[in-house]
Amino acid sequence: MDPTLDTAEKHRPDSYEQLTNRYELLLGQHQIELRLADRLGSGCEFPEMFAAIAESSDLPMWVFDTRGPVVLRSGDRELDQPDIASICADARAGQLGNRFVIAPAPNGVARRFLVRRLEGSSADDSIGWLVMGEIGRSFRKLDQFLVDRGAVYLARHCTLHHAMHRSIADLTQGFVERLLRRGEHGESTVEDARRIGIAPDSTCIVVAIDDSALSRGIGDIDSLISSLSKLIAGQVFGARTPRGPVLIVDLGAAERIEDSRLIEEVCRGLNSALPDSGVQCGVSSAVEVDAITEGYDEALEVVACLERFTADHTRVVSVRDLGPARILVANGNIAAIRRYVEHTLGPLWSEQGDSDMETLMNTLAQFSRVGHSIRRTAAAMSVHENTVRQRLARVRRLTGLDMLNDPFAQLSVHTALAIIALRNRAHPLWDTRARGLLSRGRVRQKAVEIG
């Protein structure tokens, strides 16, 4: 008989055991697919997606990021994690798909690992690695399927959530822009604020940023929002407008007596989150939701004041810092502003001053900063209360300013000191770290710059 016609051996039916094994494999694959698809569709977080994968096997699993550190691990057992650099050396060159890798574990025992790259939006974009270790039993066919499909679902999770977050960020930015342009769309500020999660009774602070001095600006505004959110107790929303980045800080329902503390907290957070140079930042007063537009105008006025006194370093100044000086600086003639400062401070502003003048200037700054309290001024400067009274008496003899009893004199000094300090990173009226900032040498320097 022609051997090519003998097909009995080739088409012999599978045994019952083979059919059973194949059915169990397909059933296991089907169950894994359903479990992972259901978890992905539930909108879970990344750790929950990984947990669904890890629960499908009794072998240990890890997720590594592209730099090597482990991101997630399965089980409660404290197993030594594999060295991702050694088992994926060729994978970094794009040569590793899904196969066994034999590599030494930290305890010196060589083990096999299943490794799968988590691909991003493109084949060249790598998110990380999914690794399964052959510990406790040998690998089975279903393990390889689990690693393969698990890597696909983890990558899809990252891609989908990134797209969702981007869409939410775009929508939020649109509503922030509407809040800043109240009235153009015929809807109330409160309604637009509610759409992005700001309650009607919230207290908000608006931040206007000028980053035009930087070649690429401050970069991704979402990164700034994320950094600032970790530094302050409140939600942060933002948008990049034609006039520069704008942030709205939602501090929730707060008492008016808390306004000063809230503004200081936001300013400290901005100083930490922003680059050290090239950024000018204006911070509004604490406003209600229906006054967000007015808060934006305040912040822009502060930025306008900063732009009149150029500086390379980053400056964060609030409306509270400047007080009425912002109206004078934003709209006044620079020469007239200098004359105002000279007229207010008199000989304290003179270049002929000595160390006594420096001491008096620092005392004035502290006295204004602590709310015109002799006791708090003495404590801040570590001197006796009578010493503060004597210095303020000398100020009155030299300038005619009755800082203890005349509110107009107090306001005038506050305004003059705010103008002097406009170029400084730390504001001497409100920041204790700036104590001594108004030294005689610095005052003379500012006199030249303002002139």
C-alpha positions in Angstrom: 0.0 0.0 0.0 1.2 3.5 -0.8 2.4 4.9 2.5 1.0 8.3 1.6 -2.5 6.8 1.7 -2.0 5.4 5.2 -3.6 8.2 7.3 -4.9 6.2 10.1 -2.0 7.1 12.5 -2.2 10.8 11.6 -6.0 11.1 12.1 -6.3 8.9 15.1 -8.8 10.5 17.6 -7.3 12.0 20.7 -7.7 10.0 23.8 -10.2 11.0 26.4 -7.4 12.2 28.7 -6.0 14.5 26.0 -9.5 15.9 25.2 -10.1 16.5 28.9 -6.7 18.3 29.3 -7.4 20.5 26.3 -10.9 21.3 27.5 -9.6 22.2 31.0 -6.9 24.5 29.4 -9.5 26.2 27.2 -11.9 26.6 30.2 -9.1 28.0 32.3 -8.2 30.5 29.6 -11.8 31.5 29.2 -12.2 32.1 32.9 -9.0 34.2 33.0 -10.2 36.2 30.1 -13.6 36.8 31.6 -12.1 37.7 35.0 -9.6 40.2 33.6 -12.1 41.8 31.2 -14.6 42.2 34.0 -12.1 43.8 36.3 -10.8 46.2 33.5 -14.4 47.2 32.7 -15.2 48.0 36.3 -12.9 51.0 36.2 -10.6 49.6 38.8 -7.2 51.0 39.8 -3.9 49.5 38.6 -3.2 47.5 41.8 -6.7 46.0 41.6 -6.1 45.0 38.0 -2.8 43.3 39.0 -4.6 41.6 42.0 -7.0 40.0 39.6 -4.1 38.6 37.6 -2.2 37.4 40.6 -5.3 35.7 42.1 -5.4 33.5 39.0 -2.2 31.7 39.9 -0.5 30.3 43.0 3.0 31.4 41.6 4.5 34.6 42.7 4.3 37.6 40.3 5.8 41.0 40.2 5.4 44.2 38.2 8.5 46.3 37.6 8.7 49.7 36.1 11.1 50.5 33.2 13.8 51.7 35.6 13.9 48.4 37.5 12.2 49.0 40.9 9.4 46.7 41.8 5.9 48.4 41.6 3.7 45.6 42.8 4.1 42.0 44.1 1.6 39.2 44.8 1.0 37.1 47.8 1.9 37.5 51.5 5.1 35.5 51.3 8.3 37.6 51.6 10.1 36.1 48.6 13.3 37.6 47.2 12.4 39.5 44.1 14.2 38.7 40.9 16.8 41.0 39.4 14.9 42.5 36.5 18.1 43.9 35.0 19.6 40.5 34.5 16.5 38.6 33.4 15.5 41.3 30.9 18.9 42.4 29.6 18.0 41.5 26.0 14.4 42.7 26.5 15.5 46.3 26.8 16.7 46.0 23.2 13.2 44.9 22.2 14.1 41.2 21.6 12.1 39.6 24.4 8.5 38.7 23.8 7.1 36.1 26.1 9.4 33.2 27.0 11.1 31.5 29.8 14.2 33.1 31.3 16.6 31.4 33.6 18.3 33.7 36.0 19.8 33.4 39.5 17.7 34.6 42.4 19.2 36.7 45.2 19.7 33.6 47.3 21.9 32.1 44.5 19.4 29.5 43.3 18.8 29.6 39.5 15.1 29.7 38.7 13.0 30.1 35.6 10.9 33.2 35.1 8.2 34.1 32.7 8.6 37.7 31.5 6.3 39.9 29.5 6.8 43.5 28.5 4.0 45.9 29.1 3.6 47.8 25.9 2.4 51.4 25.8 0.5 53.2 23.1 3.1 52.1 20.5 5.3 49.0 20.1 8.4 51.1 21.1 6.8 52.5 24.2 7.4 50.3 27.3 5.5 50.8 30.5 7.2 48.1 32.5 7.5 44.3 33.0 5.2 41.5 34.3 7.2 38.6 35.8 6.2 35.2 37.1 8.6 33.0 39.1 8.7 29.2 39.0 8.7 28.8 42.8 6.9 25.9 44.5 5.9 24.1 41.3 6.7 23.9 37.6 5.3 26.2 35.0 2.1 25.0 33.2 0.6 26.1 29.9 -2.0 28.2 31.7 0.7 30.2 33.4 2.2 31.3 30.1 -1.3 32.3 28.9 -1.9 34.2 32.2 1.3 36.2 31.9 0.6 36.9 28.2 -3.0 38.2 28.7 -2.2 39.8 32.1 0.5 42.0 30.4 -2.0 43.0 27.7 -4.7 44.0 30.3 -2.2 45.9 32.4 -1.0 47.8 29.4 -4.6 48.5 28.3 -5.5 49.7 31.8 -2.6 52.3 31.7 -3.6 53.4 28.2 -7.3 53.8 29.0 -6.8 55.5 32.3 -4.3 57.9 30.8 -6.8 58.8 28.1 -9.6 59.2 30.7 -7.5 61.4 32.9 -6.5 63.5 29.9 -10.2 63.9 28.9 -11.1 64.9 32.4 -8.3 67.3 32.6 -9.4 68.9 29.3 -12.9 69.2 30.5 -11.8 70.7 33.8 -9.6 73.2 32.0 -12.6 74.3 29.9 -14.7 74.9 33.0 -11.8 76.8 34.7 -11.6 79.1 31.7 -15.4 79.6 31.9 -15.1 80.5 35.6 -12.5 83.1 34.8 -14.7 84.6 32.0 -18.0 84.8 34.0 -21.0 86.1 32.1 -19.9 85.2 28.6 -21.9 82.0 28.5 -24.9 83.3 30.5 -24.4 80.8 33.3 -23.5 81.5 36.9 -20.0 81.0 38.3 -21.5 78.7 41.0 -22.9 76.3 38.5 -19.6 76.0 36.5 -17.7 75.6 39.8 -20.1 72.8 40.9 -19.3 70.9 37.6 -15.6 70.6 38.5 -16.3 69.7 42.2 -16.2 73.1 43.9 -19.0 73.4 46.5 -21.0 76.7 46.5 -19.9 77.5 50.1 -16.2 77.0 49.3 -13.4 79.5 49.9 -11.1 79.8 46.9 -7.8 81.4 46.1 -6.8 82.3 42.5 -3.2 82.2 41.3 -2.0 83.9 38.1 1.4 82.9 36.8 3.6 84.6 34.3 6.1 82.0 32.9 6.9 83.9 29.7 10.6 84.3 30.8 11.1 80.5 30.5 11.6 79.1 27.0 9.1 76.3 27.6 7.1 77.9 30.4 6.6 75.8 33.5 5.8 72.8 31.4 2.8 70.5 31.9 0.3 72.4 34.2 -1.0 69.0 35.4 2.4 68.3 37.0 2.3 71.6 38.8 -1.3 70.9 40.0 -0.2 67.5 41.2 2.8 68.9 43.1 0.9 71.7 44.7 -2.0 69.4 45.8 0.5 67.4 47.9 1.7 70.5 49.7 -1.6 72.2 50.6 -4.9 71.0 52.1 -7.3 71.6 49.2 -8.2 70.8 45.6 -6.3 72.5 42.8 -7.7 73.1 39.4 -5.9 74.8 36.5 -5.8 76.0 33.0 -3.4 77.6 30.6 -4.9 80.8 29.3 -3.5 83.4 26.8 -2.3 85.4 29.8 -0.4 82.4 31.3 -1.3 79.5 33.6 -4.0 80.0 36.2 -4.8 78.0 39.3 -7.9 77.9 41.4 -7.3 76.5 44.9 -10.5 75.2 46.5 -10.0 75.2 50.3 -13.5 74.1 51.2 -15.7 75.9 53.6 -13.6 78.1 55.9 -14.1 80.9 58.4 -13.0 84.4 57.4 -10.5 84.5 60.3 -8.6 81.7 58.5 -8.0 83.7 55.3 -4.5 84.9 56.3 -3.3 81.4 57.2 -4.8 79.9 54.0 -3.1 82.5 51.8 0.3 81.9 53.5 -0.1 78.1 53.1 -0.8 78.5 49.3 2.2 80.9 48.9 4.5 78.4 50.7 3.3 75.6 48.5 3.9 77.6 45.3 7.4 78.6 46.4 8.1 74.8 46.8 6.4 73.7 43.6 7.5 76.3 41.2 11.0 76.6 39.5 13.6 78.7 41.4 13.8 81.3 38.6 11.8 82.8 35.8 8.3 82.8 37.2 6.2 85.7 38.6 3.2 84.6 40.6 0.3 86.7 41.9 -2.0 85.3 44.6 -5.5 86.6 45.2 -7.2 87.1 48.5 -9.6 84.4 49.7 -12.8 84.8 47.8 -16.2 83.1 47.6 -17.1 81.0 44.6 -19.2 83.8 42.9 -16.2 86.1 43.2 -13.6 83.9 41.5 -13.5 86.3 38.5 -12.7 89.2 40.9 -10.0 87.1 42.5 -8.5 86.5 39.1 -8.4 90.2 38.5 -6.6 90.7 41.8 -4.0 88.1 41.0 -3.4 89.7 37.6 -2.8 93.0 39.3 -0.1 91.5 41.5 1.6 90.1 38.4 1.4 93.5 36.8 3.1 95.0 39.9 5.9 92.4 39.7 6.5 93.0 36.0 7.3 96.7 36.8 10.3 95.6 38.9 12.2 93.0 36.9 13.9 90.1 38.6 15.4 86.7 37.5 14.3 84.7 40.5 10.8 83.4 41.0 8.6 85.6 43.1 5.3 84.6 44.8 3.4 87.7 46.1 -0.2 87.9 47.3 -2.7 90.7 47.4 -2.4 90.6 51.1 1.3 91.2 50.9 1.0 94.3 48.8 -2.2 95.8 50.3 -3.0 99.1 48.8 0.5 99.3 47.3 -0.7 97.2 44.4 -3.0 100.0 43.2 -0.2 102.5 43.4 2.5 100.3 41.8 0.2 98.9 39.0 -1.0 102.3 37.9 1.5 104.9 39.2 4.6 106.5 37.8 7.8 104.9 39.0 9.4 108.2 39.9 6.3 109.2 41.8 6.4 105.9 43.6 9.9 106.5 44.7 9.1 109.9 46.0 6.2 108.4 48.0 8.6 105.9 49.6 11.1 108.6 50.4 8.5 111.0 51.8 7.0 108.3 54.0 10.2 106.9 55.5 12.2 110.1 55.5 15.7 109.7 56.8 15.2 105.9 57.3 15.4 105.7 53.5 18.5 107.9 53.3 21.8 106.5 52.0 23.5 108.3 54.8 21.8 106.0 57.4 23.8 103.9 59.7 23.2 100.6 61.6 20.7 102.4 63.8 18.6 103.2 60.7 18.8 99.5 59.7 17.5 98.5 63.1 14.6 100.9 62.9 13.6 99.7 59.5 13.7 96.0 60.6 11.6 97.0 63.7 9.0 98.7 61.4 8.8 95.6 59.2 8.3 93.3 62.2 5.8 95.6 63.8 3.7 95.7 60.5 4.1 92.0 60.0 2.7 91.0 63.4 -0.3 93.3 63.3 1.2 96.3 65.1 1.6 94.4 68.4 4.5 95.5 70.6 4.5 92.2 72.5 4.7 90.0 69.3 7.3 92.3 67.8 9.5 92.0 70.9 9.1 88.2 70.8 9.9 88.0 67.1 13.1 90.2 67.5 14.1 88.7 70.9 14.2 92.1 72.6 12.3 93.7 75.5 8.9 95.4 74.9 10.3 98.7 76.1 13.0 98.4 73.5 10.4 98.2 70.8 8.6 101.3 72.3 11.8 103.2 72.3 12.6 102.4 68.7 9.1 103.4 67.6 9.5 106.6 69.5 12.7 107.3 67.6 10.8 106.6 64.3 8.2 109.2 65.3 10.9 111.8 66.1 12.7 111.1 62.8 9.7 110.8 60.4 6.6 112.0 62.3 5.0 108.6 61.9 3.0 107.7 65.1 3.0 103.9 64.6 1.3 103.2 67.9 -1.8 105.4 67.5 -2.2 106.6 63.9 -3.8 104.0 61.5 -2.9 106.3 58.5 0.8 106.1 59.5 0.5 102.3 59.9 -1.0 102.0 56.4 1.6 104.3 54.9 4.5 102.4 56.3 2.9 99.1 55.2 2.6 100.4 51.6 6.2 101.8 51.6 7.7 98.5 52.9 5.7 96.5 50.4 7.1 98.5 47.5 10.6 98.1 48.8 10.2 94.4 49.2 8.5 93.9 45.8 11.6 92.4 44.2 12.4 90.1 47.1 11.7 86.4 47.1 10.5 86.5 50.7 8.3 89.3 51.9 9.5 90.9 55.1 6.1 91.8 56.3 4.8 88.3 56.4 7.7 85.9 56.2 9.8 85.4 59.4 12.5 83.9 57.3 13.0 87.4 55.7 13.9 89.0 59.0 16.7 91.4 58.4 15.9 91.7 54.7 15.5 95.4 54.9 19.1 96.0 55.8 20.5 99.4 55.0 22.6 98.1 52.1 19.5 96.4 50.6 17.4 99.5 51.1 20.0 101.6 49.2 20.0 99.0 46.4 16.2 99.2 46.1 16.3 102.9 46.1 18.5 102.8 43.0 16.4 100.2 41.3 13.1 101.9 41.9 14.6 105.2 40.8 
